[in-house]
Amino acid sequence: MVSKPSVGLGSNNENGTQVSWLIIFWSTIFGVVPSWVEGSWKKGDCPVACELTVNHSRVNEASAFIVHARDAHMIPPTHSVPWILFTQENPVYTPVLNDSEFTSKFNLLRSYRLDSDIPNPVYAVPDLKPPVPFSEKTGLIFAAFSNCEPVRIEYMRQLMNFVPVDSYGGCLRNKNDLVLIYGKDFKLAKTELSRKYKFTLVFFNQDCDYFVDDQMTHALNAGSVPVVMGTDKVDEFLPGNLRNAVIKVRDFKSPRHLADYLLYLSGNETQYNSFLDWKWKGIGNVTGTTIGNYWKAHYPIECQMCVALSQGRIHKEGLQAIPCKRRAYEDWGIIPGA
């Protein structure tokens, strides 16, 4: 069990046994106070009584504090209870994650990484909405990137030399249908538009271990086969019948080799549809996989944090840094301007 701190291990009964766990979300998220995280769960709804709040005035009741890594300057006032680090952004764009002096201050990690104490990727279980039939898909390759990370955009530029790519985002844009749509509506519109395409470029903004974002969910939902550039651990996000649902860029020597394969599939209905078998068969058995456990969690993620605290599953010596090298052209077998 967590050793009893001088303040803040929540409510105790007359025997001094923990009966309630309170986590205070101490920071903002990108500068916004996350009021949507407020909640409480009685024992029964959660293995332990659990509460999450943004109310800083309850500091002396706290069992733990949670801090968002992009607002890392908002440090809790006491270290007498565990600190939880929260991130869904990778280390290239969140440098504090690669700072061991910073990460060592925290005792639990809630993040996009599947090897986190509390895995919390933004990649949701894809839905089984039937795809547009092969013969009715009028587009070949769909792309929509707003962050023009140079390597992925250069790869797409070179791919365009060999095969048509309809680019709707801010990078190499040649289609304007999505220009005036933003926010959540943009993602919905993007998903709906990509349904008519055979393939969608799912190029994550970096190749950090376990970094998979909701681009992949959008493509899978649309029934447009994802062409994935990113972490070599992507297979861990594709359990059950999803294991053959994507095309991995790293399996091809060059953009030209990838283009040749996409053109081949675009003319072979049987081979193409094999990537969409899961739409009819279902996700399949995801038991025993980390992403499956996340999708089918028995309890809310806030509750999971309270359970980890109650079981003493904390890193007493602090978290290790999370390194990630910025993507390089040679990682993907391309030469700029080729």
C-alpha positions as CSV (number, residue, x, y, z in Angstrom):
1,M,0.0,0.0,0.0
2,V,1.0,3.6,-0.4
3,S,2.7,4.8,2.8
4,K,0.4,7.2,4.7
5,P,1.4,10.8,3.9
6,S,1.1,13.7,6.3
7,V,-1.9,15.1,4.4
8,G,-4.4,14.0,1.9
9,L,-5.1,10.3,1.7
10,G,-8.8,11.1,1.4
11,S,-11.3,9.9,4.0
12,N,-10.6,7.3,6.6
13,N,-12.8,5.3,8.9
14,E,-12.4,5.1,12.7
15,N,-9.8,2.4,12.3
16,G,-7.7,4.6,10.0
17,T,-8.5,2.5,6.9
18,Q,-8.8,4.3,3.6
19,V,-12.5,4.5,2.5
20,S,-12.3,7.2,-0.2
21,W,-9.8,8.5,-2.7
22,L,-9.7,12.0,-4.0
23,I,-7.6,13.1,-7.0
24,I,-7.3,16.8,-7.7
25,F,-6.7,17.8,-11.3
26,W,-4.2,20.5,-10.5
27,S,-3.3,21.9,-13.9
28,T,-5.2,23.1,-16.9
29,I,-5.3,21.3,-20.3
30,F,-3.9,23.5,-22.9
31,G,-4.8,26.5,-20.7
32,V,-8.4,25.4,-20.1
33,V,-9.7,24.2,-16.7
34,P,-11.0,20.7,-17.4
35,S,-14.4,20.9,-15.6
36,W,-15.5,17.9,-17.6
37,V,-13.3,15.6,-15.6
38,E,-15.3,16.2,-12.4
39,G,-16.9,13.1,-11.1
40,S,-17.3,10.7,-8.2
41,W,-17.9,6.9,-7.9
42,K,-19.2,5.0,-4.9
43,K,-17.7,1.7,-4.0
44,G,-19.6,-0.7,-6.2
45,D,-19.5,1.5,-9.2
46,C,-15.7,1.4,-8.7
47,P,-13.7,-1.1,-6.5
48,V,-12.9,1.8,-4.2
49,A,-14.8,5.0,-3.5
50,C,-13.3,7.6,-5.9
51,E,-13.6,11.3,-6.7
52,L,-11.9,13.6,-9.2
53,T,-12.1,17.3,-8.9
54,V,-10.6,20.6,-10.1
55,N,-11.3,22.2,-6.8
56,H,-7.9,23.4,-5.5
57,S,-9.3,24.4,-2.1
58,R,-9.5,20.7,-1.2
59,V,-5.7,20.3,-1.2
60,N,-5.6,18.9,2.3
61,E,-8.0,16.1,1.3
62,A,-6.1,15.0,-1.7
63,S,-5.0,11.4,-2.3
64,A,-3.1,12.5,-5.4
65,F,-2.6,15.3,-7.9
66,I,-2.8,15.0,-11.7
67,V,-0.9,17.3,-14.0
68,H,-1.2,17.6,-17.8
69,A,2.2,17.5,-19.4
70,R,1.5,20.4,-21.7
71,D,0.7,22.6,-18.7
72,A,3.7,21.3,-16.7
73,H,4.4,24.7,-15.1
74,M,1.4,24.1,-12.8
75,I,3.1,22.1,-10.1
76,P,1.1,20.9,-7.0
77,P,1.8,22.6,-3.7
78,T,2.9,19.4,-1.8
79,H,4.6,16.2,-2.6
80,S,3.2,14.4,0.4
81,V,0.8,12.4,-1.9
82,P,1.6,10.9,-5.3
83,W,1.6,13.0,-8.5
84,I,0.1,11.6,-11.7
85,L,1.4,12.7,-15.1
86,F,-1.1,12.9,-17.9
87,T,-0.4,13.2,-21.6
88,Q,-1.9,12.2,-24.9
89,E,0.8,14.1,-26.8
90,N,4.2,12.6,-27.8
91,P,7.6,13.8,-26.4
92,V,8.6,15.5,-29.6
93,Y,5.9,18.1,-29.1
94,T,5.9,17.8,-25.3
95,P,9.7,18.1,-24.4
96,V,9.1,17.8,-20.6
97,L,8.4,14.1,-21.2
98,N,12.1,13.6,-22.1
99,D,13.3,15.5,-19.1
100,S,14.2,13.0,-16.3
101,E,14.4,15.8,-13.7
102,F,10.7,16.6,-14.5
103,T,9.3,13.1,-14.9
104,S,11.0,11.8,-11.7
105,K,8.7,14.1,-9.7
106,F,5.7,11.9,-10.8
107,N,4.6,8.5,-9.4
108,L,2.0,7.3,-12.0
109,L,1.7,7.7,-15.8
110,R,-1.6,8.1,-17.6
111,S,-0.8,8.4,-21.2
112,Y,-1.3,7.4,-24.9
113,R,1.3,4.6,-24.3
114,L,0.0,1.1,-23.9
115,D,2.8,0.4,-21.4
116,S,1.5,3.2,-19.1
117,D,0.3,2.6,-15.6
118,I,-3.0,3.9,-16.9
119,P,-3.2,3.5,-20.7
120,N,-5.3,6.3,-22.2
121,P,-4.8,6.5,-26.0
122,V,-7.1,8.7,-28.1
123,Y,-7.6,5.8,-30.5
124,A,-11.1,4.5,-29.9
125,V,-12.6,1.1,-30.9
126,P,-13.6,1.5,-34.6
127,D,-17.2,1.0,-35.6
128,L,-18.7,-1.7,-37.9
129,K,-20.6,0.7,-40.2
130,P,-20.5,-1.1,-43.6
131,P,-18.1,0.6,-46.0
132,V,-19.0,2.0,-49.4
133,P,-18.8,-0.9,-51.9
134,F,-15.6,-1.2,-53.9
135,S,-17.3,-0.3,-57.2
136,E,-18.8,2.8,-55.7
137,K,-15.6,4.3,-54.3
138,T,-14.8,7.2,-56.6
139,G,-11.6,8.3,-55.0
140,L,-8.3,6.6,-54.6
141,I,-6.2,8.2,-51.8
142,F,-7.4,10.7,-49.2
143,A,-5.2,12.9,-47.0
144,A,-5.9,15.8,-44.6
145,F,-2.9,17.1,-42.6
146,S,-2.8,20.4,-40.9
147,N,0.6,19.9,-39.1
148,C,3.0,20.0,-42.0
149,E,5.7,17.8,-40.3
150,P,8.4,17.9,-43.0
151,V,9.1,14.1,-43.4
152,R,5.5,12.9,-43.7
153,I,4.8,15.8,-46.1
154,E,7.8,15.1,-48.3
155,Y,6.8,11.4,-48.4
156,M,3.4,12.4,-49.5
157,R,4.8,14.7,-52.1
158,Q,6.9,11.9,-53.5
159,L,4.0,9.5,-53.4
160,M,2.1,12.0,-55.5
161,N,4.6,11.6,-58.3
162,F,3.4,8.1,-58.8
163,V,-0.2,8.0,-57.8
164,P,-3.0,10.6,-57.3
165,V,-3.5,11.8,-53.8
166,D,-6.4,14.1,-52.9
167,S,-5.1,16.4,-50.1
168,Y,-7.7,18.4,-48.2
169,G,-5.6,19.7,-45.3
170,G,-3.2,22.6,-45.0
171,C,-0.3,20.6,-46.4
172,L,0.1,20.2,-50.2
173,R,-3.6,21.0,-50.5
174,N,-5.2,20.3,-53.9
175,K,-8.8,19.9,-52.7
176,N,-10.8,22.7,-50.9
177,D,-13.9,20.9,-49.6
178,L,-12.8,20.9,-46.0
179,V,-11.1,24.3,-45.8
180,L,-13.9,26.1,-44.0
181,I,-14.7,23.3,-41.5
182,Y,-13.0,23.2,-38.1
183,G,-13.3,21.5,-34.7
184,K,-15.3,18.4,-34.2
185,D,-17.3,19.0,-37.3
186,F,-14.0,18.9,-39.3
187,K,-13.3,15.3,-38.0
188,L,-16.9,14.2,-38.8
189,A,-16.8,15.8,-42.3
190,K,-13.3,14.3,-42.9
191,T,-14.5,10.8,-42.0
192,E,-17.6,11.1,-44.1
193,L,-15.7,12.4,-47.1
194,S,-13.0,9.7,-46.9
195,R,-15.7,7.0,-47.1
196,K,-15.6,7.3,-50.9
197,Y,-11.9,6.7,-51.0
198,K,-10.2,3.4,-51.2
199,F,-7.2,4.5,-49.0
200,T,-6.5,7.2,-46.4
201,L,-3.0,8.3,-45.5
202,V,-2.7,8.0,-41.7
203,F,0.7,9.5,-41.2
204,F,1.2,10.3,-37.5
205,N,3.1,13.4,-36.7
206,Q,6.0,11.5,-35.2
207,D,7.2,7.9,-34.9
208,C,7.3,7.7,-31.1
209,D,6.7,4.4,-29.5
210,Y,3.0,3.7,-29.0
211,F,1.9,7.0,-30.4
212,V,-1.3,6.3,-32.3
213,D,-3.9,9.1,-32.6
214,D,-7.5,9.2,-33.8
215,Q,-6.6,9.5,-37.4
216,M,-6.6,5.7,-37.5
217,T,-10.0,5.5,-35.9
218,H,-11.4,7.9,-38.5
219,A,-10.1,5.9,-41.4
220,L,-11.2,2.6,-40.0
221,N,-14.7,4.0,-39.3
222,A,-14.9,5.3,-42.8
223,G,-14.0,1.9,-44.3
224,S,-11.1,3.6,-46.1
225,V,-8.0,1.4,-45.7
226,P,-5.5,3.2,-43.5
227,V,-2.0,3.6,-45.0
228,V,0.0,4.0,-41.8
229,M,3.3,5.9,-41.1
230,G,4.3,5.9,-37.5
231,T,5.3,3.7,-34.5
232,D,6.6,0.2,-35.3
233,K,4.3,-0.9,-32.4
234,V,1.1,-0.2,-34.4
235,D,0.2,-3.9,-34.4
236,E,-0.5,-3.7,-30.7
237,F,-3.4,-1.4,-31.6
238,L,-4.8,-3.9,-34.1
239,P,-6.1,-6.9,-32.1
240,G,-8.4,-9.6,-33.3
241,N,-9.7,-9.2,-36.8
242,L,-8.1,-5.8,-37.1
243,R,-4.6,-7.4,-37.5
244,N,-4.9,-7.2,-41.3
245,A,-6.8,-3.9,-41.5
246,V,-4.0,-1.5,-42.3
247,I,-1.2,-1.1,-44.8
248,K,2.1,-0.1,-43.1
249,V,4.4,2.3,-45.0
250,R,7.5,0.8,-43.4
251,D,6.8,-2.4,-45.3
252,F,7.8,-0.7,-48.6
253,K,11.2,0.4,-49.8
254,S,10.1,3.7,-51.3
255,P,7.0,5.9,-52.1
256,R,7.1,4.3,-55.6
257,H,6.9,0.8,-54.2
258,L,4.0,1.8,-52.0
259,A,2.2,3.5,-54.9
260,D,2.6,0.4,-57.0
261,Y,0.9,-1.7,-54.3
262,L,-1.9,0.7,-53.8
263,L,-2.6,0.8,-57.6
264,Y,-2.6,-3.0,-57.6
265,L,-5.1,-3.2,-54.8
266,S,-7.3,-0.5,-56.4
267,G,-7.8,-2.8,-59.4
268,N,-8.3,-6.0,-57.4
269,E,-11.5,-6.1,-55.5
270,T,-10.9,-9.4,-53.7
271,Q,-7.5,-8.4,-52.4
272,Y,-8.7,-4.9,-51.5
273,N,-11.7,-6.2,-49.6
274,S,-9.5,-8.5,-47.5
275,F,-8.5,-5.4,-45.6
276,L,-12.1,-4.7,-44.7
277,D,-13.1,-8.3,-43.6
278,W,-13.4,-7.0,-40.0
279,K,-16.3,-4.8,-41.0
280,W,-18.4,-8.0,-41.6
281,K,-16.7,-10.4,-39.1
282,G,-16.5,-7.9,-36.3
283,I,-13.5,-6.8,-34.2
284,G,-13.1,-10.3,-33.0
285,N,-11.4,-11.6,-29.8
286,V,-9.4,-8.8,-28.1
287,T,-9.1,-10.6,-24.8
288,G,-5.7,-10.3,-23.2
289,T,-4.6,-7.3,-25.2
290,T,-3.9,-3.9,-23.7
291,I,-5.9,-2.0,-26.2
292,G,-8.8,-4.5,-25.8
293,N,-8.8,-4.0,-22.1
294,Y,-8.9,-0.2,-22.7
295,W,-11.8,-0.4,-25.1
296,K,-13.7,-2.8,-22.8
297,A,-12.7,-1.4,-19.4
298,H,-14.8,-2.5,-16.5
299,Y,-14.4,0.9,-14.8
300,P,-13.9,4.6,-15.8
301,I,-10.3,5.7,-16.2
302,E,-10.6,8.0,-13.2
303,C,-11.6,5.0,-11.1
304,Q,-8.6,3.1,-12.5
305,M,-6.3,5.8,-11.1
306,C,-7.9,5.5,-7.7
307,V,-7.5,1.7,-7.7
308,A,-3.8,2.1,-8.6
309,L,-3.4,4.4,-5.7
310,S,-5.3,2.1,-3.3
311,Q,-3.1,-0.9,-4.4
312,G,0.1,1.1,-3.9
313,R,1.0,0.7,-7.6
314,I,3.1,3.8,-7.7
315,H,6.7,4.5,-8.7
316,K,8.2,5.6,-5.5
317,E,11.4,6.7,-7.2
318,G,9.5,8.6,-9.9
319,L,8.9,8.0,-13.6
320,Q,11.6,7.6,-16.1
321,A,11.9,10.0,-19.0
322,I,10.1,9.1,-22.2
323,P,12.5,9.6,-25.1
324,C,11.6,10.0,-28.8
325,K,13.9,11.0,-31.6
326,R,12.4,13.4,-34.1
327,R,11.5,11.7,-37.4
328,A,14.2,11.9,-40.1
329,Y,14.0,11.4,-43.8
330,E,16.3,8.4,-43.8
331,D,14.0,6.7,-41.4
332,W,11.5,6.3,-44.3
333,G,14.0,5.8,-47.1
334,I,13.5,9.2,-48.8
335,I,15.7,12.0,-49.9
336,P,14.2,15.5,-49.8
337,G,13.5,16.9,-53.2
338,A,13.9,13.5,-55.0
